[in-house]
């Protein structure tokens, strides 16, 4: 049931984005950033936007995912609640830093 709620939230956010409701989108984004998967719920790494914690860079396994947040319609996993909270302060900066680090590793 909780997974269904998360999926519905993501679909609603996508619908709001396609309708051009920027204010509604921002409000929904804020609400979604506050939500997380319950500790007892198993989150598969395949469900996540990336298999890396975007805050600390830890490679995630299904067993290592301790918390989640939705940002721009994508589900991100975290190794701890602290990493999630740090990500929420400036998610775009964290994602940009993660992308830059991955580019560096490819060279």
Secondary structure, DSSP 4 states (H G I P E B T S, - for coil): -HHHHHHHHHHHHHHHHHHT-HHHHHHHHHHHHH----TTS---GGGSS-SB-TTT-PBP-TTT--EEEEETTEEEEESSHHHHHHHHHSHHHHHHHHHHHHHHHH-
